[in-house]
Amino acid sequence: MRDRMQELWDGAVPVGVPCPQADPAAVKRRVNAALNAVPSERRAYMRQKLRFAAAAAAIAALLAGSALAVASRWNVLDFYFEGDNTPVEDYVSHETYSIRDDNYTLSVISSVADTSSAYLLVTIEAKNDAAAAALMADDFENMDTFSVRALENEAVKPEPTPTGNGPAVEMPVAGGFSYGEKEALRTETSRTYSMRVDELNAAVYAVQLRLGLMKEGSYVEIPVEPVEPVTVEVNAEGTGSGTFDHIEGGAPVTLETVSLSPLSIQMEYSFADADGDAFPLLFFRMTDGSLCGWGQIVGDNLLGPTSWNDRGTIHCDYAHPLRSVLELSQVDAVVFNGMAYPLDGGRPEPVEIDPALYPFQIPLMDRLSEGGGYSVPVRALCEGLGVDCVWSNEAQTAAMTYRGVTIILTPGSTTALVDGQPVEMLEAPAAQDGKLAACYAVFEDAWQVSMSAAYDNWPSDNAQRVAWLVIP
């Protein structure tokens, strides 16, 4: 559902100008830091991220003052996707698009898009002392810092969406964008941001980016050449999964189509308004016959769909970035309600799903430090995932292996071992009523599962977080 912020923006700003938003990942980090015991940089221990942080700091130290020299060593995929990005490297544009005025140079140095989102790596270079002071000011980031608009080919623009309760509605294009600074790339006169422009469609051929501090009407235009998705017709009903704001799930949901690109997943689905919220849970069958869970491929389901009510039926268009870029040649089928739907359009067939791949709930445990958030019962998590948690009396450690990755925790120590590599956590594991409790972030990222301290029924007035929702 579109939030109140978006509604207010739509009422005050012309159609087509997206509502600027904070980076959803950054918002999740802040919320979870207070409620779920998340480290301020919860993915800092990922080996790829550690390599980036160390290398970027070294480059920044050597090349301070040259924003493009520093940032051009990276492409935008490094900031949004985990692991190996080479499967889609050929789709990434490294051409630089810039505009300048007397105070700033705004440059897009890396970009890639599919039919739902565009990803940009952006640098802002100050050209004088006063401009640099404004760029580095604490209040630089605000509602007017950036604006984005999309350019559409009118010949292929989608038809307005019928609502059933009134006139057809023209759905906004580029309905929102998020951004976050890459502080390791900051120099004395420049800042670098990764940006994601959402709610695109097949008619978009370019996006325009504006820096509010530059003269009016100054936009840098970035061509959009989307990575095309593979679309699968499903048209089947199943049972909805629990979500971050409705943990139980269980309502019937009809999944119409699934579109899968190397960067994102898109779904069209519907459910009866009277049944409450519903979300279709997918699995992914790979060409080697193995099944991957939603948490492994997508990550989480915190981003809500664009939706509308048509005579009591809620229709949803859902788009979400993937956890890692996906080589579609390695995916054989999407799986919904026990049926596999091949990407090549072949006949659907039943498939057996490991019960350990289904979402499950575990209790919320107490905070591990003052100001921290909920912690995770380690043994209960392992049991839900179908793996052993082995306690060593001699070493005073707990060891557990899932998806080939071994985590070793030591109560009282903020250093975990992930496949033998030290990982620093902001909070040390501890015993609570005879049970080992730990911060969830190390499990979420090392094991590629989604974990959220979920609500029973948000946004009702009495909504409460009731349990951990784990999506393998």
Secondary structure, DSSP 8 states (H G I E B T S, - for coil): ---HHHHHHHHHS-TT--EEEE-HHHHHHHHHHHHT---TTTTTTSHHHHHHHHHHHHHHHHSTT-HHHHHTTS-THHHH--S--GGGGGG-B---EEEE-SSEEEEEEEEEEBSS-EEEEEEEEE-SHHHHHHHHSTT-SSTTSEEEEEEE-GGG----B--SSSS-B---SS-EEEEEE-GGG--SSEEEEEEEEES--TTEEEEEEEETTS-TT--EEEE---B--EEEEEEEEEE----SSSSS---EEEEEEEEE-SSEEEEEEEEEGGG-------EEEETTS-EE-HHHHT----S--EEEEETTEEEEEEEEE-SS---GGGEEEEEETTEEEETT----EE----GGGS-EEE--B--SSTT---BEEHHHHHHHHT--EEEETTTTEEEEEETTEEEEE-TT-SEEEETTEEEE-SS--EEETTEEEE-THHHHHHTT-EEEEEESSTTSTT--EEEEEEE-
